[in-house]
Amino acid sequence: MPNNDFTISFARLVWLVGGFTALGAFLKWAMTPFKKIEDHENRISALEKSEDENKAFIQYTTKALDAIVNHMIDGNGIDKLKEVRDEYHKDIFNHL
Protein backbone atom coordinates (compact mmCIF):
# COMPACT_ATOMS: atom_id res chain seq x y z
CA MET A 1 0.00 0.00 0.00
CA PRO A 2 1.46 3.41 -0.96
CA ASN A 3 2.44 5.83 1.74
CA ASN A 4 -0.11 8.67 1.91
CA ASP A 5 2.36 11.04 3.60
CA PHE A 6 4.63 10.98 0.52
CA THR A 7 1.70 11.51 -1.83
CA ILE A 8 0.42 14.43 0.21
CA SER A 9 3.89 15.95 0.45
CA PHE A 10 4.45 15.54 -3.28
CA ALA A 11 1.01 17.06 -4.00
CA ARG A 12 1.82 20.00 -1.76
CA LEU A 13 5.17 20.46 -3.47
CA VAL A 14 3.51 20.47 -6.89
CA TRP A 15 0.91 22.91 -5.60
CA LEU A 16 3.57 25.25 -4.18
CA VAL A 17 5.65 25.16 -7.37
CA GLY A 18 2.53 25.83 -9.43
CA GLY A 19 1.56 28.68 -7.13
CA PHE A 20 4.99 30.31 -7.34
CA THR A 21 5.00 29.88 -11.12
CA ALA A 22 1.58 31.51 -11.38
CA LEU A 23 2.68 34.33 -9.08
CA GLY A 24 5.81 34.88 -11.16
CA ALA A 25 3.80 34.94 -14.38
CA PHE A 26 1.35 37.43 -12.88
CA LEU A 27 4.14 39.73 -11.68
CA LYS A 28 5.82 39.57 -15.08
CA TRP A 29 2.53 40.47 -16.73
CA ALA A 30 1.90 43.29 -14.24
CA MET A 31 5.37 44.82 -14.82
CA THR A 32 5.14 44.77 -18.66
CA PRO A 33 3.72 48.32 -19.01
CA PHE A 34 6.58 49.73 -16.95
CA LYS A 35 9.17 47.99 -19.14
CA LYS A 36 7.46 49.36 -22.22
CA ILE A 37 7.59 52.88 -20.77
CA GLU A 38 11.33 52.55 -20.12
CA ASP A 39 11.84 51.23 -23.65
CA HIS A 40 9.85 54.14 -25.11
CA GLU A 41 11.86 56.65 -23.08
CA ASN A 42 15.13 55.14 -24.37
CA ARG A 43 13.87 55.23 -27.94
CA ILE A 44 12.65 58.82 -27.59
CA SER A 45 16.01 59.99 -26.22
CA ALA A 46 17.81 58.20 -29.07
CA LEU A 47 15.53 59.88 -31.62
CA GLU A 48 16.09 63.29 -30.02
CA LYS A 49 19.85 62.78 -30.21
CA SER A 50 19.54 61.73 -33.84
CA GLU A 51 17.44 64.81 -34.55
CA ASP A 52 20.14 67.07 -33.08
CA GLU A 53 22.78 65.40 -35.24
CA ASN A 54 20.57 65.82 -38.32
CA LYS A 55 20.12 69.52 -37.55
CA ALA A 56 23.90 69.96 -37.34
CA PHE A 57 24.34 68.18 -40.68
CA ILE A 58 21.66 70.36 -42.29
CA GLN A 59 23.40 73.48 -40.97
CA TYR A 60 26.72 72.37 -42.49
CA THR A 61 25.04 71.53 -45.78
CA THR A 62 23.28 74.88 -45.88
CA LYS A 63 26.49 76.79 -45.14
CA ALA A 64 28.35 74.85 -47.82
CA LEU A 65 25.63 75.43 -50.42
CA ASP A 66 25.53 79.12 -49.56
CA ALA A 67 29.30 79.40 -50.00
CA ILE A 68 29.17 77.49 -53.30
CA VAL A 69 26.35 79.65 -54.68
CA ASN A 70 28.17 82.84 -53.69
CA HIS A 71 31.35 81.52 -55.31
CA MET A 72 29.46 80.68 -58.51
CA ILE A 73 27.84 84.12 -58.65
CA ASP A 74 30.86 86.34 -58.11
CA GLY A 75 33.77 83.94 -58.70
CA ASN A 76 35.26 84.80 -55.34
CA GLY A 77 34.47 83.62 -51.87
CA ILE A 78 37.16 80.95 -51.69
CA ASP A 79 37.88 82.05 -48.14
CA LYS A 80 34.27 81.35 -47.18
CA LEU A 81 34.51 77.89 -48.77
CA LYS A 82 37.71 77.17 -46.81
CA GLU A 83 36.08 78.40 -43.59
CA VAL A 84 33.09 76.08 -44.02
CA ARG A 85 35.40 73.17 -44.93
CA ASP A 86 37.57 73.74 -41.85
CA GLU A 87 34.54 73.99 -39.57
CA TYR A 88 33.11 70.80 -41.05
CA HIS A 89 36.38 68.90 -40.71
CA LYS A 90 36.88 70.09 -37.15
CA ASP A 91 33.45 68.84 -36.07
CA ILE A 92 33.71 65.56 -38.00
CA PHE A 93 37.10 64.67 -36.54
CA ASN A 94 35.97 65.55 -32.99
CA HIS A 95 33.21 62.92 -33.27
CA LEU A 96 35.59 60.12 -34.27
Protein Blocks (a to p, Z undefined) as FASTA:
>chain_A
ZZfklmmmmmmmmmmmmmmmmmmmmmmmmmmmmmmmmmmmmmmmmmmmmmmmmmmmmmmm
mmmmmmmmmmmmnopoklmmmmmmmmmmmmmmmmZZ
